[in-house]
Amino acid sequence: MSSTTSIQPSASSGGASTSADENARPPDSARSILSLQLDQRSLHFSVSAWVLIVALIGIFPLAPHSLQYKGYRLSLLGTTCTTGYALFALYRLPRAGNMQAVQVWCHHVTASKDFIPFMYCLMFSTSKLHLKLVLVPVICWALEHVARFLRRHFTSSSLYRTYLEQPCTWVETNTNAVQFLRSNAEILTGFLLILSLFSRQRNLMQTFMYWQLLKLMYHSPFTAAYHRAIWLKIGRTINPYIHRYTPFLHDPINAGMRWWFR
């Protein structure tokens, strides 16, 4: 009897430890979802790093013109693909085919963070214009994503600590400077498109669509703070000259501002 009673607690403790191990072990579905997310993030990081390299080649002034053009196109196409896939993975397609469901889906998509770079790169990847300034926002987007991924997943790598830690730290600590650089390039591109209307490469539809995108950047919560600060500075700079030298521009400017803030 005593031997029987001494064996039972050990069996119960073994069963308890086994059940505890099973509870602590994540299920197969959770592990598969986690690995899939890591694979998607790794793929996104790889494409962003590739976009960063080809965009730097496309903007580098000493590179051959043909190589610059290829880097320009490939960087825009790469960013279009990554942001488009991110939008599709997050929102998929409208579940219902009625107009109300499509409107709700469009509202969610246009309010997302990836919609602006998607439309930006899609617009210029299908255009005949070759403006190197267009690549500045592309480089900023890729640089932020690459630096964030490296700081989260490569901190134990000796290669990262030796060569990449300081640049990645600088990017993350100077996010405002990177955002202002990107916003300045986006606004300046809009004015360059207006000037291009007087050249042979003019595209009125693209210029109008890009200014619609700039309007969205002005109101989007992800870019509004930077764009509004820049537009405020532009207004303070040029308004005195308009009042003094070109007062006839008041009515067109007021009409444009009503459309802008609508």
C-alpha positions as CSV (number, residue, x, y, z in Angstrom):
1,M,0.0,0.0,0.0
2,S,2.8,2.4,0.8
3,S,4.5,1.8,-2.5
4,T,1.3,2.4,-4.4
5,T,0.7,5.7,-2.6
6,S,4.3,6.8,-3.3
7,I,4.0,6.2,-7.0
8,Q,0.8,8.2,-7.5
9,P,2.2,11.6,-6.7
10,S,5.0,11.2,-9.1
11,A,2.7,10.2,-11.9
12,S,0.4,13.2,-11.2
13,S,3.4,15.6,-11.1
14,G,4.6,14.1,-14.4
15,G,1.2,14.7,-15.9
16,A,1.1,18.2,-14.6
17,S,4.5,19.0,-16.0
18,T,3.5,17.6,-19.4
19,S,0.3,19.6,-19.5
20,A,2.3,22.7,-18.5
21,D,4.8,22.2,-21.3
22,E,1.9,21.7,-23.7
23,N,0.3,25.0,-22.6
24,A,3.6,26.9,-22.8
25,R,4.3,25.6,-26.2
26,P,2.6,27.8,-28.9
27,P,0.2,25.9,-31.2
28,D,1.3,25.1,-34.7
29,S,-1.1,27.6,-36.3
30,A,0.4,30.5,-34.2
31,R,3.9,29.5,-35.1
32,S,3.0,29.3,-38.8
33,I,1.4,32.7,-38.7
34,L,4.4,34.2,-37.0
35,S,6.8,32.7,-39.5
36,L,4.6,33.9,-42.3
37,Q,4.7,37.4,-40.9
38,L,8.4,37.3,-40.5
39,D,8.8,36.1,-44.1
40,Q,6.6,38.9,-45.4
41,R,8.6,41.4,-43.4
42,S,11.9,40.0,-44.6
43,L,10.7,40.1,-48.2
44,H,9.5,43.7,-47.7
45,F,12.9,44.6,-46.2
46,S,14.8,42.9,-49.1
47,V,12.8,44.8,-51.7
48,S,13.2,48.1,-49.8
49,A,16.9,47.6,-49.6
50,W,17.0,46.9,-53.3
51,V,14.9,50.0,-54.0
52,L,17.3,52.1,-51.9
53,I,20.3,50.9,-53.9
54,V,18.8,51.4,-57.3
55,A,17.3,54.7,-56.3
56,L,20.7,55.9,-55.2
57,I,22.1,54.8,-58.6
58,G,19.3,56.6,-60.3
59,I,20.0,59.9,-58.6
60,F,23.8,59.6,-58.6
61,P,25.1,62.3,-61.1
62,L,28.2,60.5,-62.2
63,A,26.4,57.3,-63.2
64,P,25.8,56.7,-66.9
65,H,22.5,58.1,-68.2
66,S,21.1,54.7,-69.2
67,L,21.9,53.3,-65.7
68,Q,20.3,56.3,-64.1
69,Y,17.2,55.8,-66.1
70,K,17.0,52.1,-65.2
71,G,17.5,52.9,-61.5
72,Y,14.9,55.6,-61.7
73,R,12.3,53.2,-63.2
74,L,13.1,50.2,-61.1
75,S,13.0,52.1,-57.8
76,L,9.6,53.5,-58.7
77,L,8.3,50.1,-59.7
78,G,9.7,48.4,-56.6
79,T,8.0,50.9,-54.3
80,T,4.8,50.6,-56.2
81,C,4.8,46.8,-55.8
82,T,5.7,46.8,-52.1
83,T,3.1,49.4,-51.1
84,G,0.5,47.9,-53.4
85,Y,1.0,44.5,-51.8
86,A,0.9,46.0,-48.4
87,L,-2.5,47.6,-49.2
88,F,-3.8,44.4,-50.6
89,A,-2.6,42.3,-47.7
90,L,-4.2,44.7,-45.2
91,Y,-7.6,45.5,-46.9
92,R,-7.9,42.8,-49.6
93,L,-10.9,43.5,-51.9
94,P,-14.4,44.7,-50.9
95,R,-16.4,41.9,-49.4
96,A,-19.6,43.0,-51.0
97,G,-20.2,44.2,-54.5
98,N,-22.5,47.1,-53.8
99,M,-21.6,50.7,-54.0
100,Q,-21.6,51.4,-50.3
101,A,-19.1,48.6,-49.5
102,V,-16.8,49.9,-52.3
103,Q,-17.0,53.4,-50.9
104,V,-16.2,52.2,-47.4
105,W,-13.3,50.2,-48.7
106,C,-12.0,53.1,-50.8
107,H,-12.2,55.4,-47.7
108,H,-10.1,53.0,-45.7
109,V,-7.5,52.5,-48.4
110,T,-7.1,56.2,-49.1
111,A,-6.7,56.9,-45.4
112,S,-3.9,54.4,-45.0
113,K,-0.2,55.2,-44.7
114,D,0.8,53.2,-47.8
115,F,-1.6,54.8,-50.2
116,I,0.3,58.0,-50.7
117,P,3.6,56.3,-51.7
118,F,1.7,53.9,-53.8
119,M,0.0,56.6,-55.8
120,Y,3.1,58.7,-55.9
121,C,5.3,56.0,-57.4
122,L,2.5,54.7,-59.7
123,M,2.0,58.1,-61.1
124,F,5.7,58.6,-62.0
125,S,6.4,55.1,-63.1
126,T,3.9,55.5,-65.9
127,S,5.0,58.9,-66.9
128,K,7.5,59.9,-69.5
129,L,9.0,62.6,-67.3
130,H,12.4,61.9,-65.8
131,L,12.9,64.1,-62.7
132,K,15.6,63.0,-60.3
133,L,13.9,65.0,-57.6
134,V,11.1,62.4,-57.7
135,L,13.5,59.8,-56.2
136,V,14.1,61.8,-53.0
137,P,10.8,60.7,-51.3
138,V,11.5,57.1,-52.6
139,I,14.9,57.1,-50.9
140,C,13.4,58.5,-47.7
141,W,10.7,55.8,-47.6
142,A,13.2,53.0,-48.3
143,L,15.7,54.4,-45.8
144,E,13.3,54.6,-43.0
145,H,12.0,51.1,-43.5
146,V,15.5,49.6,-43.9
147,A,16.8,51.3,-40.8
148,R,13.8,50.3,-38.7
149,F,14.1,46.7,-39.8
150,L,17.9,46.5,-39.2
151,R,17.6,48.0,-35.7
152,R,14.9,45.5,-34.7
153,H,16.3,42.3,-36.2
154,F,20.1,42.7,-36.7
155,T,21.3,44.2,-33.4
156,S,23.2,41.0,-32.6
157,S,25.1,41.0,-35.9
158,S,28.7,42.1,-35.8
159,L,28.4,43.5,-39.3
160,Y,25.5,45.7,-38.2
161,R,27.2,46.9,-35.1
162,T,30.4,47.8,-37.0
163,Y,29.1,49.5,-40.1
164,L,25.3,50.1,-39.9
165,E,24.4,50.9,-36.3
166,Q,25.4,54.6,-36.5
167,P,23.6,55.3,-39.8
168,C,20.4,53.5,-38.7
169,T,20.5,55.3,-35.3
170,W,20.9,58.6,-37.1
171,V,17.9,57.9,-39.3
172,E,15.7,57.0,-36.4
173,T,16.7,59.9,-34.2
174,N,16.3,62.4,-37.1
175,T,13.0,61.3,-38.4
176,N,11.7,64.8,-38.5
177,A,14.6,65.9,-40.7
178,V,13.9,63.0,-43.1
179,Q,10.2,63.8,-43.2
180,F,10.8,67.5,-43.9
181,L,13.3,66.6,-46.7
182,R,10.7,64.3,-48.3
183,S,7.9,66.9,-48.0
184,N,10.0,69.6,-49.5
185,A,10.8,67.4,-52.4
186,E,7.2,66.5,-52.9
187,I,6.1,70.1,-53.0
188,L,8.9,71.2,-55.2
189,T,8.0,68.4,-57.6
190,G,4.5,69.9,-57.9
191,F,5.9,73.2,-59.0
192,L,8.3,71.5,-61.5
193,L,5.3,69.8,-63.0
194,I,3.6,73.2,-63.5
195,L,6.7,74.4,-65.2
196,S,6.8,71.3,-67.4
197,L,3.4,72.4,-68.8
198,F,5.4,74.9,-70.9
199,S,7.7,72.2,-72.4
200,R,7.2,69.4,-74.9
201,Q,6.8,66.8,-72.1
202,R,3.8,68.5,-70.6
203,N,1.1,66.3,-69.2
204,L,-1.9,68.3,-67.9
205,M,-3.7,65.3,-66.5
206,Q,-0.6,64.1,-64.5
207,T,-0.1,67.6,-63.1
208,F,-3.7,67.8,-62.0
209,M,-3.6,64.4,-60.4
210,Y,-0.3,65.1,-58.6
211,W,-1.7,68.3,-57.1
212,Q,-4.7,66.3,-55.9
213,L,-2.2,64.0,-54.3
214,L,-0.4,67.0,-52.7
215,K,-3.8,68.1,-51.4
216,L,-4.2,64.6,-49.8
217,M,-0.8,64.9,-48.3
218,Y,-1.8,68.3,-46.8
219,H,-4.8,66.7,-45.1
220,S,-3.5,63.2,-44.3
221,P,-2.5,62.7,-40.6
222,F,0.7,60.9,-41.7
223,T,2.1,63.9,-43.6
224,A,-0.1,66.9,-42.7
225,A,2.2,68.4,-40.0
226,Y,5.2,68.6,-42.3
227,H,3.3,69.8,-45.4
228,R,1.4,72.4,-43.5
229,A,4.6,73.8,-41.9
230,I,6.2,74.1,-45.4
231,W,3.2,75.7,-47.0
232,L,2.9,78.2,-44.1
233,K,6.6,79.1,-44.7
234,I,6.0,79.5,-48.4
235,G,2.9,81.7,-47.8
236,R,4.8,83.9,-45.4
237,T,7.6,84.3,-48.0
238,I,5.6,85.1,-51.2
239,N,2.5,86.8,-49.8
240,P,4.3,90.2,-49.3
241,Y,5.5,90.2,-52.9
242,I,2.1,89.3,-54.2
243,H,0.5,92.1,-52.3
244,R,3.0,94.6,-53.5
245,Y,3.7,93.6,-57.1
246,T,0.9,91.4,-58.4
247,P,-2.4,92.2,-56.6
248,F,-4.4,90.9,-59.5
249,L,-3.5,87.4,-58.4
250,H,-5.5,87.6,-55.2
251,D,-8.7,86.3,-56.7
252,P,-7.1,83.2,-58.4
253,I,-5.1,82.4,-55.3
254,N,-8.2,82.7,-53.1
255,A,-10.1,80.4,-55.5
256,G,-7.3,77.9,-55.4
257,M,-7.2,78.0,-51.6
258,R,-10.9,77.3,-51.4
259,W,-10.4,74.2,-53.5
260,W,-7.3,73.3,-51.4
261,F,-9.1,73.4,-48.1
262,R,-12.3,71.8,-49.3
